[in-house]
Each structure stands twice: as C-alpha cells, then as structure tokens.
Amino acid sequence: MEWTYYLGGGNGVSIIEETLSGLGYKKIKDKQDESYRFKWVELKAQINYHTFREGEQMVNHIPNCHLLTNKLGLVNSLREYDRMCTNVKKKSSKLDFIPETYKLDDKNERELFYELFTEGDIWICKPTGKNQGKGIFLARHIEEVTQVVAENEAINQRLKESNRPTRPLNRIIQRYIPNPLLLDGRKFDIRAYMLIANTTPYLVLYHKGYVRLCMHDYATNAESLVAHLTNQYIQKKDPQYKDSKEDTVWSMDKFNDYVNKNLAQDKGLEQNWVYDTLTNRMKQIMTYCFTAVKHRLQCKVGYSDLYGLDFMVDDEMKASVWLIEINVNPSLATNCEALKEVMPPMVKETIYLSIECFEKSRRNRPLLPLQSLQNFTILHNGSPAKATGATRASHRSITATPPSKLQSASAADDQGNKRSRSLSPVKEVGDNGVTARPRITNRHVLKATPTLLNPQTSRAELSTSSQKLLKDKTVGAYRHASMSKPQKETRSNKSPTHGVKAVASSNQSSSSLNKSKPQKSSETQNTESKDAEKGDCKTEAIQSDSELLSCKEKSPENKHDASHRGS
C-alpha cells in the first residue's frame, strides 16, 4: 500500500513536497481525505483530531500547543509553573527572561498597570492570538492603552451577543526593552527553533536558526514599526526592501564573527560568545518553557510540532537574554540567500526526525540513537531506554548519516542482512533485577531506520516481524520466570527441567541419551542453565509457547504449577 501525505497552505510547500516525495510518499489534494499517512498544515483547524488514528498517522501540530504559542497562553503557563516551583521547592524559578507583562483583559492586572504607568515609559501592546506583527503598537501615553481597551471590550461584547463560537480579542502589554544590542546600528532578534519530534515519549530538540535585522537604524523615538519590529512581514512593507533584503537576515556564523570582531573586546566577552554563553542561555530558556507545559500537552503517537522562538539581547549582553514570543507555524520562506542556506536543511531534518521517531515509537522501540540527527541538538529525551555507548556518543556528536543516503542504505539492507530489519528482542535486565522490555541492538537500530522511513516496506513483512517479537517476548519472559525458581541440590537420573534444556528433553531420543550419560553435578547443571538462557535467541528447539508449557507439565517437578495454571 502506498503512503500518502496532505499539504495545506503555502508555507515552505516546495521543501516539504520535495522531502516527502523523495521518501516515496504520494500527495493527495482532497482536504477531506482522512487516509493520509502524514498531514502538514499551517493551522490546527485543518486537522480533524477526532478521526486521527494514533500510531497510523502523523500530523505536524499538537492540539493544545496554544499553551506555548499563544502570547497569553505562554504568560499563564510560565506564571503557573513559577507558582508551582515556589510552592513545592520553596523557591522561585527566577522567571527573569520575560519582559514585565500585564494582561489587559484582566481587570486587576489592568488597574495595576494603570497605576505603574509613568509618562516617558515605552510599552509594547500585542494582541494575544495574532502573528506577523499584526495589531502591535508602541504605547507612549496612557490614553493610547485605555482607548484600545475600550475598543476591545466593545468588540468582545458584540461577539458575545452574536452567539458565534469566536474567541474574544485579548491583549497583553509588555515593557519595551529600551537598550537593545545593535548590529551596525540596527535592532535585531534571533529566530531559533524548538522541535517536539515525538510526544510518547517526548523528544525535544534545538536548532540555532538565524538572525533577523531591521532595515533602518534604531531610535527610541522612531515612529515607524520598521525600526522596532524585525519580522519579514513588517520589513517587506518598506519600499526599499527589495534592495536591502539580503542584509535583513544573517546566519548565526556571521553573527558570531561580528561579535568576535566588534564587540567581544569592548564588552569583555570570550571568543565565540554567541555559540557558548548565548546559545546555552537560549537552550535553558527553551527547556524551561517546555518543562512548564510538558505535563499538560496532549500526547499521542504521531503528534509533532515545530516552533519558532524569538530572542533579544540587550546591550549588557552578559546576562540579559529575553524571550519575546513563541510562534506556531513559523515562516519557512527562502526569499534571501541566508534563508536558502538555513531553511531547506532544517525543514528536511524536521520531517526525517519526526518520521523516524514515529516509526520507533509505534513499535515501542528506543528513540535513541537517531540516524537522522544532523543540525538539531537534543534538549529533552523522555525515552525510558538506558543510554548505550552509541547513544551517549550521539549526544556528543551531532553528525549522522545524511538523509540523501537513507534510500541507498535501505536498499543495501534489503540485499544484505534481512535479519537486521526484524524486531528480534535482546534481553536487558534493569536496575531492579527484572527483565526489561525487548530492545534493539545498536547495529539493528542503525540498519533498521532507513527501512522505517521507507513507505515501500512490505506490511506483511512488518506483520511477520511483529508476530515474532510477540512470540519471542512471551517465551523469553516465561523462560526467565522459570529460571528464577530455586533449584534442588540433588536430582535422580532425570533430565533437567529448567530453561532451554527442559524443552530439549521433551524428545525421547534426548531422554535416552541423558540416561546413558554420567550424572552431572548440581553446580554444572546450574552453569548450563545460565548458558542456555544467554543463548536462547539462537536455540531452535522452541517452536511455540504451547510446546514449552507441555514440556513443563510433563515434568514431575512442575505438576503442581501446571495444575495451578489450569485452574
């Protein structure tokens, strides 16, 4: 069966189509068609979460991501988490990376803001549910705020009277950062990315992104938003944009070189401050935001999401890094050279990581190591699997097999060792001495991943592998329970009834051979039983669970256990 995908909207459409088509997916155009394997859309409203089939389908938005991406939702989530940390840990979480913020739709906070407002201050007022700078204005006088509050209340009252299922228009107001760090005299911010590649378990990753600059020099009293807001939607409104657009986006490498050359000595910064101090601080803030909502986000196998986080740095630089907002459906445009270098690899890796995690999660396999990991770095891994040597190495090194080699690797795997694509379990004993769930060895993971990304994999083959996993898992668990029973010190001339030897002794020929052989000591029998357990994956004497049970029931030692199971 051919896998299909649906693409809704025009944001990054060419990159997404190229990536999914390269993996063998076929595009469908009917938005009502629910047979898709992967659905990538701009708005959550384009996804029917009621018909979503967990473990069979993938979508690129978490249903209640507004806890992070709505301006009011983010403020509420961070405040609630801060209160919880204060109550539980008896200390504040130091929520010092968000500018001073008030909710204008809340009467108490609105009145508090009115009391604190001083003429000469600059505040920035934002609608909570919009992006691209829409509805934003700088407030220098209290009358500007009271006027917009009155207008919003009138609009919300009309919406309430109309009985339409429309969310009220709310606003927040934040203290404007008056001393931003400037690059060549212009204001800038950093667009970094947070990818939630998997939700069951969580896997959260960071991407360094790029730098966005204003076209015009910064001035506090500048009236035009082009000097204050850095996003491309605002900058495009300037008539000089076409001539200057290449200088409105910098790569992080260019930003790092600029700081090393022009600012490091004067500010007393270490070399590569951008990639060390600043990057680590952005990762900390990103992790904090995720931690604040991770127990509240809706989680299903097949949910993933990519967010764009906007950071600002003030001219103190050493400690002041500000999170401005978190955006769902971040722009994937490639309208200048810097974006052409950043965006296509980032989007492709996002898709590869999401598919790889989806295929591993639906098979209950450890997420790490990640074959598709290249330019993202891991922030949070909720996988319960123990970190192997290869897993720890994947954290230290970001390099991995390039996505372009996935298909060739899959073909080589098919022609080479087909066994590597099976889900054969490997015994793993946890810290508590209990046998953990089967896992795949590093060799199997590296070879199986390209197959998981390839939609042409036979469903019958996957079904056969799954059945073998279930059989081996059941037999292995029963065998482990049998081996854990205390053994008698002495035995008569009867064949051993524990572990793999018990199954082999069910044959008459094997019994006669055992009688003719010299009696083995108890210590020797115990050693053989343990060796048999270690080599149980290679033993071909076991044909099914029923054979194992029948063999144990024939043994005098296990008559009581057999009758107990029968009851």
N, C-alpha and C positions, 0 to 999 in steps of 0.2 A: 504494500500500500504506500502511495506517495504522500509525503508530508507536505502540508500547505501552510502558508502564512498570509495574514491580512495586515495591510499597512494603511493607517488612517492619518491624513494630514500631509503637509509638505515639509515638515521639519526634518532635515537630514535624509530625505527619501532616497536619494541616489546611493548613499553609502550603505543604508540598511538593505536596499534591494540587492546591491552587488554582493553583500556579505551572505545573506540568506540564500540567494540563488547559487552562490558558489558552494554552499553546503548541500545543494540538491533539493531545496525547498521550492515548491511551486506556488506562485502568487494567486490568490483569489481576490476578486473585486467586489463580491457581494457582502456588504457590511452585516447582513442578517445571517450569513452562513456561519453556523457555530461548529463546523467541522475542522476549523483551523487547528494547527499544532502550535503556532506562535502568533500572537497578536501584538503589534506595536502601534500604539496610537498616541495622539497628543493629549487627549482629555480622558479622564476616568469615566466620564459619562458614555464613552463609546464602548465600554466593556460591560457585558452582562455578567455580573459576578454570581447571579443566581443559577445560571446554566454552566458556569465554569466547572470543568471536570479536573479535580485535583489529581496530580500525578500523570495526567494525559495531555494537558495543555499548559502553555506558558503565556503570561501577559506581563507587560512592562510597567505596571503601576500597582502599588499596594493600595487597597481600598481606602483606608483611613490615613493616608500619608499627609493629610492636612495638619496632623499633629506637629509636623515639621515644616511643611511648605507654605502654610497659611501664616501670615505675619502675626495675627492674633493667636493662632494655634501654637506657634513657636513660643511666644511670650508666656502663654499659660502653661505649656509643657515644662519650660525651664523653671518657672516660678514654683510649680508644684513639686518638681524634683528637688529643688533647693529646699523647700519646706520639709520634705521627707528626709533629706540628708541631715537637716538641722535637728529634727525630732529624734531620728534613730541614732545618728552618730554624734549628736550633741555638739555639732559644729557646722558652720555654714560652708557651703560648697564653693564659696567665692565666685559668685556669678558676676565676674568683672569684665567680661568680654562683650557684653551687650550694652549699647548706649542707654542712658536713662530714658525709660519708656513709660507712657501713660495711655490707658485705654479711654478714648473719648466717649465711647458708648456706655461706660460705667460711670454713674453719677458721682460716686465718691472719688474716684480717680480724677474725673474731670474737674471737680471742685478743688482737689489738691493741686492740680496743675495750674489752675487759675491763681491760686494763692502763691505759687512758687514763681510764676512768670514775672520776669523783670524786663523793662524796656531796654533794648540793646541786645538782648539774647536772640539767638537764631535757633529755631526749631524746624524740623522737617516733618510734615504731615503726610501720611500714606494711607490709602485705602487698603484694607486687610486682604482682599481676595483678588487683587489685580497684579499684573506684571508689566514689564517693558516700560516702567516709569509712568504708567497711566495714572492720572489723578494725583500725582505728587506735587506739592508746592512747598516753598520755604515760607515759614511764618515768622515775621519780624515784629508784628503787632498783635496784641491780644484780640482785636476786633476781627482779624482775619480768621482766627480759630472759632470764635463764637458764631460767626456768620456761617461757616461750613458745617458746624454742629447743628445749627438751626435748619439748614437745608437738608441734612441727612435725616433728621428727625421727621421732617415733612415727607420726605420720600418713603421712609420706613412706615409711616402711618398710612400712606396711600397703598403700599404693598399689603399691609395688614388688612385693610378694608376690602381689597380686591379678592382676598382669599386665594391668591395664587401661591403655589409652593415655591416661593422665591426667598432666598436668604436675605436678611436685612443688610444694608450697606453700613459697615462699621469702619472705623478709622483708629489708627494709633498715632501718637505724636512722640517723636524722639528728639533728644537734644542733639543738635548738629555738631559734628566734630569740627571745631574751628581751626585746628592746626594740623591738617593732613600732610603727610610726607608728599613731596612733589618730585616729579621726574621731568627735568627740563622745564620747570616752572608750571607743570600741568598736574592736575589731580588724577589719581588712578585708583583702581582696586584690582584684586586678584580673584579670578574665577577658577576655583578648584572644584573637583568633583568627588562625590561620595557615591559609591555603587553598593547597593544591597543586592548582591548576586543571588542570595538564597535566604529563605526565612525559616526553613525547617531542616537542619539547624541554620542559625544565622551565619552568614559570611559577609563581612563589610570591608570595603576596600577604598583606598585613597588614590586620587590622580592629581598631579601637580597643576594641571590646567595651563592658564596663560594670564597675561596682564592686559587690562583694558585702560586706555587713557582718554582724557577729554581732548578735544581738538584745540581749545583755546586756553590761554594761561589762566591760572586760578586767581580769583579775587573774591574776598569775603562778601563784598557788596555787589558782586555781579548779579544782574537781574535774570539773565538767560540761564536756563537749566543746562544748556550745553556745557557750561563751565563747571557745573556741580555734579551732574549725573553722567556716569561713564558708559552706560549700556549703548549698544549699537543702534537700538531703536530711536534713542534720543539724538545721537550724533548724526544719524542719517538725515535729520531734518535741517541740518545746516547746509546751505548752498555750496560750501566749499568741501563737502565731504568726499566727493569723488576724487579730488586732487590730493586729499590728505588721509584717506582711509588706511593706507599702508602703515601710517605712523600712529594709528589709534589702537593697534594690537601689537604687543611684544611677546616673544616667547619668554619662558622663565629663565632660560640660559642668558638671553640678552639682559634681562632684569638683574640677574646675579652679577654679570660682568659690569653693569653700570654701577651697582652698589660698591663692588670691589674697587672700582677706579675712582669714583667721585664722592663717595660718602663714608666708606669704611674708616679712613684715617681721621676725618673730622669728627665722626661720631664715636670713635673708639670701639669699632666693631671688628670682630675677627673676619678673616677671609672666608668667603663663601657663607656669609651670614644668612643669605636667602635660603640655601639648601640645608643649613644646620638649624640655627635658632628659630628662624621664621617658620620653616616647614614643620618642625617639631611642635611649635605652638599651634599651628593650624590643625595638625593631626589631633592634638589634645582636645581642642575645641570641638572638632568633628566627632570624636569619640564620646565626649561628654553629651553632645546633643543626641546621639544615637542611644546612649545608655539611659537618657531621660525618658525615652519612649519605647524602648525595646520590649517591655512587658505589656505594652498597650497596642502595639501594631498588630494587625490581623495577619496571621501566618498560615500559608498553605504551600504545598509543593507545587511550584510553578509561578509563584509571585517573585518579582524582582523589580528594582526601581533605580533610576539614575537621577541624582540631584546635583544642581549647581549651587555652590556656596560662595557668597561674595564676602571677601575680607578687605579691610582697610588697615593701614598702618599710619600712625601719627608721627610727627617729627621727632618724638622722643626715641622711637624705634626699639629700644631695648626691651620694653615690657608691654607696650600698648599695641595690641593687635585686636581689632574689632570685627565681630561677625555682624554683617549688615542684614543679610537675609538668606533664606534657603529657597531655591526655586525648583519646582517640579517642571518637567518638560523643558530643560534648559536648551538654549539655542544651539543647534548643530550646524550653523551656517559656515560656509567656507568662502567668504567674499573677499578675503585678502590672503597674502602669502603665508603669514604666520598661522592663520587658522587652517590652511591647507596642509600644513605640517602636523598640526596637533590633532585636528578633529577626526579624519578618517581612521587612523590607528586606534584612537581612543574608543570610537563607536564600535569598530570591529572587535576589539578586545572585550568590550562590554557584552556583546552578543555571544562571543565564544565562551566567556566565563559563565554567563547565565545558563547557556545550554549545557555546558559541562557539569555545573553544579546541579542542574535539574535532573540530568540522567543519573548522576551518582546518588542524589537524594531519593529519587523514586525507587532505586534498588537497595536503599538502606546501606550505602557504602560510604566510607570516609571521604570527605571533600578534598582533603589534602593527601598528597601533593597535587598542585594544579598544573596541568600541562599547558594551559592557555595563558598563564600568568606572564606578562611582559613588562608593561609600564605602570600597572597598578601595584600598590603595596597593601598588605593586609593590615587592617585596623583591629578587627574583632573576628574571632573564629569560635563559633559555638559548637563545633563538632565534638562529640564525646570521645572520638578515637584518640589513642595515645599518639604522641608525636614520635615518629621513627626518625632515623638518621636522615633519610631523604626528605622528610617533612621539615625538619629543622633547617636543612640546607636550603629549602625553598623559601624560608623566611629570610635567610641571609642574602640570597641571590635572587634578583627579580627576573633574570633571563630564563627563557623556556623555549620549547620548540615553537618556531614561528607558525602562525596559522596557515601560511601557504603550504606547509608540509603535512598538514593534517590528512588530506586525502591520499597522498602518496604513502604516508605511514600506515593508513588503514588498508591500502591495497597490499602492502608488504606483509602486514599482519595476517591478512586472509591467506596469502600464499605460503606463509611461513608456519608459525605455530598457532593453529586454530584453538588449541587448548587455552591459550592466554586470554581468549575472549570469554571463556566460561566463568561462572561465578563460583569456582571451587573454593570452599572455605579453608582457612588456616586457623588452627586452634590458637587462642590467645587467652592467657589467664590473667585476670585483673588483680589489683592490689588485695582484694578480699579473698583471693583463692578461688573465686567462682569463674568458670569458663565464660569469657565474654562472647559477644556475638561474632559470627564469622567475619573476617575482613579479607581484603585482597592484598597480596604482597605488592611491594613497590614495582616489581617487574610487571605484574599483571596490570596495575593501575596505569603505568606509562603506555603499555601496549593497547589497553582497552579503551582509553579515552578517545582516540580518533574514531573508533568504531561507534562510540556513543554519540559523537557529533554527526555521524553519517546516517541520514534517514533511510538509506537503501538497505540497512541491516535487516536481515530476514526476521520477521516476527516469530516464525516457527522456531528459529534458532534461539531467539531470546527466551521463548516459552520453554524450550527444552532445557536451557541453562537454568532457568528459574526453578523448574521441577527438580533438577539435580541438586540445586542448592538446598531446597526444602528437604529432600531425602537425606542428603549428607548431613545437614544441620541437625535433623531429628536423630539419626543414627549416632552421630557424634555426641550429642547431649546425653543419650541413653547410655552409650558406652562409658562416658565419663562418670555417670552416676553409679554404674556397676563397678568400676574400678575403685571408687571411693569407699566401697564396703570393706570392713575388716576381714582379712583372710585368716584361715585356720593355720596353726603352727604345723600340723601333720596331716597327711592325706593318705588314703589307701591307693591301690593301683588303679585310680580313676583319672581320666583326663581332666586337665584344668577347665574350670567353667567360667573363668573371668576374662573380660576383654575380647580381643580378636581370636585368641586361642579357643575360646568357648564355641565360636561359630565354626571354626575349622574342625573341631572334634565331633560335629554332628554327622560326619561321614563315617560309614562303617570301616572303611579301609584305614582311616586315620586312627580309629579306636584300637584296631588290632595292632597297628604299629606302636601305639603308645604302650600297650600291654607288654610288647616284646622288648621295649627299651628299658634300660636301668632306671630305677626310681630317682627322680631329681629332688634336690633339697628344696626346702621352703624358700630360702633366700634366692636360689636360682630361678624358681618359678616367679617370684615377685619381680626379678630383674627382667625376665622375658615378657611379663605382662606389661611393664612400663615401656619396654622397647616396642611392643606391639601397638601400644596406644600412640606413640610418636609416629609410627609408620602406618597409621590407619588409613591415610589418604591413598596409599599405594596398594593396599590389600584388595584383592579382587574376590575374596571368598564371600563377602557380604553381598547379597543380591537384593535384599529388601528388608524393611523393618519386620515383616512377618516371620522371615527366617530367623532373625535374631531372637524374637520373642519365643518362637517354637523351640529353639535350641535351649534357651534358658529354662523353659518349662519342663523339658526332659531331664534336666539336671536335678539330682536329689536335693542339692543344697537350696534350690530355688522353688521347690514345690509350694512352700508357704507364700512366697512372693507372687507366684503365678496365680494361686487361688485368690490372693488379696486383690490382684489386678482384675481378675474376672468378676469379683463382686462389685 
